[in-house]
Amino acid sequence: MVTEIAIEAPAMPEPARHDFGSSARLWCGFLGRAWLWFLGGCLVVTFAPMAFGWRPYVVESGSMQPRINVGDVILASPEHDPGRLLGHVTVFNDPDPSHAGTVKSHRVIRLNPDGTMTTKGDANPTPDPVALPKSDVIGIGRLLVRWIGLPMTWLQRGAWVYLALLLGSVWLAAVFVVRDRDEDDESPNDEDPDDEFADGEWDGLAEPEKAAEPSRRRTTEDFGTAFAVAAREPRSLRRAHHRRRLTPRQRLRKATARLVVVTSGSAALLIPTSQAAFSATTSVVGASWTTAATFGPDYTTDVKSLNPYLYWKLDDAGTTSVAVDYSGNNRNGQYTPAPSGSTQWAMLQTGGLTGQSPNLAVTAAGGANNSTTCVYTNAAAQNPAVNTYSEIIWFKTTSTQGGKLIGFESSQTGVSNSNSGGQYDRHIYMDGTGALSFGAWTGAATTVTSGPGYNDGAWHMAVATMGSAGGMRLYVDDVLVGSRGFVDSQNYDALNGGWWRVGCGNLSGWGGYTTQTNYGFAGSLDEATVYTSELSASNVDKLWIDINPRPVITGLQNGNFETGSISPWTCTTGSGISTNAHSGTYAAVLASNGSKAGECDQTVTLLPNHAYTLTAWSWRATVGVTGGATGSAPPSSNGNKYGQVNFTFTTDSTGVVTVYAQGQAGGTGYVDDITIN
Amino acid sequence: MSKQLGRRRRIVRAVAPAVGLLAAGLLVWQGSYAAFSATTSATGNTWTTGNLVLENNGGGTYATTTSADFGGTNLKPGSTNSVCLTVKSGGSVAGDLRMYVSKLTNTDGLAPKIDITVQAASTTTDVSKCSDFPTSGVSNLYSTTLDALPADYAGATASDVAVASGSVLEAYKITWTLDSSTDKTFMNKSASADLTWEIQ
């Protein structure tokens, strides 16, 4: 509207050149006055509410766009009730530690159960990351004064050109106003300025029709009617202002007026700032790390790494009859009878893979009859190679009936009756004494057999393997219990092949078994595995130590004491490292501690069940081992210098022994260069 | 000077303050109304103007929240893996992009055993698998343990990645390792975390 008037003004018909210049001054004065009053009004609105506790904040960033822009001033009144703040622009001390000490203006979008509030910038896609506690709330946004804080942001950004333009406009406005007044001073006919506004008002209000020209009349009407109230409000202010103008010292007055205007304009720079910071987040949720049940090697992984033909872990729950194949070859087995509802199967029993997860197995009722418990392949298997294959089965039983653990037969179910062409071999079976046999049939039975006693109620791992490298071998618990240089087996029908079976099968003609029947194994079965390759002793060993890890062989450390420190030996008080060495620089001194002989010890882990020789150089000292083995060597016969001593010992199954060197009560001994071989 | 002109001058002068003050009043009224009145639809993203959008493709496609195939089960000392993803900033504002752990569940105490390295590199194509991760211009942001990663934007000061305005892609490679020194007391333990990228 101001602009519109400015355009109209030059177009107004003016009677004389002098009048035209006067009119221009008048309208420039109008613009100047309007601009200054506008700025003043904004400043008053900004600062006046401080009288009743409201506080202004300049918005410094744009995350509340398009409603609130940079440079706007938010007037906030104290309000701490979260219920009233919900949905409103709230001014608060930023609870985000990264913005400690700053004031933020964002909208409360959610009340949290813990009493905090979630805030968000309107222009931000995601809420602020840190919830707002009630204690950080300053107040609720009540009034927004557009742009008035811009000088503040310009100042902070160093936008001096904008600042200069603004100050220039204020200065220019002041000049316009003063010029307009100067005209009054030049005019002898000028009325008492004190009445100036009153007259103007009344003219505008009461006699709008008297206005001479249409364009001017309209202008007067607009202002007079619509703005009269606003114009009347600050009247007393204006009166005071213009009374001052009556004083004679014009120049001082002008300067003062300009100073006042600029100073009050600068007051905008005192408004505290508030951030409405842009931010956005994106998240990857649910990253999760879970460690293994055991950090030892994984038996299942190692079995698979040897590329099994089939691998029934027998971890099945038994809701279906399927024995899942873990080989990756989809050679599932089938439980018979169906485990669901059967009393002959106990599923999900603790298995043989101690320390592994999961460690599950099945327990079969067994028994020598044709309806015994069994797991067999769903589909007929091809005739396996006669000379290269391996089988693994874990079992646990106290049965004295024995039975077949794993094998290959020409019939899927029932008895592969040898009297009518039935074939069955490549099997591991147990006899009544708990001895295990691995048998291959080539017109006659060829077996390798272990000693008795594996029906001791403990889990055992039986591995049968055949191949050109090692012949026919049977391992039980990683120990080779039987072998022979024989590489041949039953040749099954090339077309029909046969079936792998676990836990049952005909044994007629094998060992003491004579009856044509299913010799079902009564006991727990686990990890049935078939390979079409030969397994080496180290293959078997690797699988075994997955479950039965060997102690780490530490051997003797710092036996010559040349580290210069007694560690890892531990010694009695007064004993320790010494430079009285047999060789090198250091040895151990064994000094009597009161009446007790000085001693240094070190516990070492050696191979279990292994013979060793300990050699040392000692001087008035006894060297020995205790714990998992016993042995010692007395001090050398030469009492005045080092002499070499040695003794032998054999470790027990733990392999753990304590090596000691002991001086003499009341005396001092030395020991050096201890080795164990 | 004519009486008429003097009279006009008085009117114009009288009206000028009214114009200025009215404009000020209108300005305040309009601004306040727009900013503070419409509160009913203020929740959620109703007013989002999309000035700043941050997404990641950890789940294969870009989304604000994804579930990357991160971490693992059956971990043993030395178990390790790398996850690569791209954080896409589509906004009109430049800022500093930082990564931090916005949520950490560590009741088992496993987090100190999970070593994490975080690398970032500017990219022009989407990186969702580590074979596509840039080989040059890579900055190493973190090499620490899961529990020692910063928990908020402020703590992540050392990992600033300056992001310009407009659509910007930043590839991240996060490599975790269950520390090889992890002893058996940490068997069968779990830790979980949410990773957040924030731009300000």
Interface residues (C-beta under 8 A of the other chain):
Chain A: M1 V2 P15 D19 S22 S23 L26 W27 G29 F30 L31 G32 R33 A34 W35 L36 W37 F38 L39 G40 G41 C42 V45 G62 S63 M64 Q65 P66 R67 I68 D72 I74 G87 H88 V89 D96 P97 S98 H99 A100 R107 I109 R110 D122 A123 N124 P125 T126 P129 V130 G141 R142 L143 L144 V145 R146 W147 D180 S187 N189 D190 E191 E196 F197 D199 G200 E201 D203 G204 A212 R216 T219 T220 F223 G224 A226 F227 A228 A230 A231 E233 P234 R238 A277 F278 S279 A280 T281 T282 S283 V284 V285 G286 A287 S288 W289 T290 T291 A292 A293 T294 F295 D298 S357
Chain B: M1 S2 K3 Q4 L5 G6 R7 R8 R9 R10 I11 V12 R13 A14 V15 A16 P17 A18 V19 G20 L21 L22 A23 A24 G25 L27 V28 Q30 G31 S32 A34 A35 F36 T39 T40 A42 T43 G44 N45 W47 T48 T49 G50 N51 L52 V53 L54 E55 N56 G58 G59 A63 T64 T65 T66 S67 A68 F70 G71 G72 T73 N74 L75 K76 P77 L85 V87 S89 G91 V93 G95 S102 K103 L110 I114 L146 D152 Y153 A154 G155 T157 W176 L178 T182 K184 F186 M187 N188 K189 S190 A191 S192 A193 D194 L195 T196 W197 E198 I199 Q200
